[in-house]
Amino acid sequence: MERARWSRTPWRTLSSRPIYENRWLRLREDVAEMPDGRHTIYGVVATHPAVGVLPFLDADTVVLVGQYRYVARGFFWEMPTGAVQAGETEERAAQRELAEEAGYEAGRLTRICAFHSSKSVVDETASIFLAEDLRPAAGPPDETEFIEVRAFPFDEVLRMVVGDEIKDAMTIVAVLHAARRRGR
């Protein structure tokens, strides 16, 4: 019970040193003081904030993008996702990713939530949007992405989430929120 009294006490960063950086992420090693006064090393991967957008062609049809994911070593269906660039709003980033990856622009974007993608070691907040009133809008593709675009019945996508076929956390969160909003 003694440890529980410190559960809300912030940890204090004593030192921080950069380990590695590229255009997508930064890795640093911190020395932190825990609430009980002991010190520990903490590795932190920091990224830009992220957005994900679940595009609805109509009330019952969504667009997913499929691509080979290097780290997961497989091809996966997911919604368009990406990083918010410096000086860009979340809404603008969602529209950009939607155009780049799926070839659409949303007439209406609805922000449904934000969450921490991996709160233990990754400093990333992902904001999720639903996109409706879609119209074609090609954006220049990202040079590192090779993407397949396909429309799916929403109920099939929900089945893919529940059946453990869709693995992307942002897509899972978006689909479950959309299903709740639709009473499914």
ZISULTA-V373615 format. One record per residue. N is the residue number from 1. SS is DSSP state (hx for helix, st for strand, lp for the rest). PHI is phi as a letter, one per 30 degrees, with the letter a starting at -180 (NA if undefined). Layout:
BEGIN
N | SS | PHI
N | SS | PHI
END
This chain:
BEGIN
1 | lp | NA
2 | lp | e
3 | hx | d
4 | hx | d
5 | hx | d
6 | hx | c
7 | lp | d
8 | lp | c
9 | lp | d
10 | lp | d
11 | lp | d
12 | st | c
13 | st | d
14 | st | c
15 | st | a
16 | st | b
17 | st | b
18 | st | d
19 | st | c
20 | st | a
21 | st | a
22 | lp | b
23 | lp | d
24 | lp | c
25 | st | a
26 | st | b
27 | st | c
28 | st | b
29 | st | c
30 | st | c
31 | st | c
32 | st | c
33 | st | c
34 | lp | d
35 | lp | e
36 | lp | d
37 | lp | j
38 | lp | d
39 | st | c
40 | st | b
41 | st | c
42 | st | b
43 | st | d
44 | st | b
45 | st | c
46 | st | c
47 | st | b
48 | lp | d
49 | lp | e
50 | st | c
51 | st | b
52 | st | b
53 | st | b
54 | st | c
55 | st | d
56 | st | c
57 | st | d
58 | st | a
59 | lp | d
60 | lp | c
61 | st | b
62 | st | c
63 | st | c
64 | st | c
65 | st | c
66 | st | b
67 | st | a
68 | st | d
69 | st | c
70 | lp | e
71 | lp | d
72 | lp | d
73 | lp | h
74 | st | a
75 | st | c
76 | st | b
77 | st | d
78 | st | a
79 | lp | d
80 | st | d
81 | st | b
82 | st | l
83 | st | d
84 | lp | d
85 | lp | d
86 | lp | e
87 | lp | i
88 | lp | c
89 | lp | d
90 | hx | e
91 | hx | d
92 | hx | d
93 | hx | d
94 | hx | d
95 | hx | d
96 | hx | d
97 | hx | d
98 | hx | d
99 | hx | d
100 | hx | d
101 | hx | c
102 | hx | c
103 | lp | i
104 | st | b
105 | st | b
106 | st | c
107 | st | d
108 | st | b
109 | st | c
110 | st | b
111 | st | d
112 | st | c
113 | st | a
114 | st | b
115 | st | b
116 | st | d
117 | lp | d
118 | lp | a
119 | lp | d
120 | lp | d
121 | lp | b
122 | st | c
123 | st | c
124 | lp | b
125 | st | c
126 | st | c
127 | st | c
128 | st | c
129 | st | b
130 | st | c
131 | st | c
132 | st | b
133 | st | h
134 | st | d
135 | st | b
136 | st | e
137 | lp | a
138 | lp | d
139 | lp | c
140 | lp | d
141 | lp | d
142 | lp | d
143 | lp | d
144 | lp | c
145 | lp | c
146 | lp | b
147 | lp | c
148 | st | c
149 | st | c
150 | st | a
151 | st | d
152 | st | b
153 | st | d
154 | hx | e
155 | hx | d
156 | hx | d
157 | hx | d
158 | hx | d
159 | hx | d
160 | hx | d
161 | hx | d
162 | hx | d
163 | lp | d
164 | lp | i
165 | lp | d
166 | lp | d
167 | lp | c
168 | lp | d
169 | hx | d
170 | hx | d
171 | hx | d
172 | hx | d
173 | hx | d
174 | hx | d
175 | hx | d
176 | hx | d
177 | hx | d
178 | hx | d
179 | hx | d
180 | hx | d
181 | hx | d
182 | lp | c
183 | lp | i
184 | lp | c
END
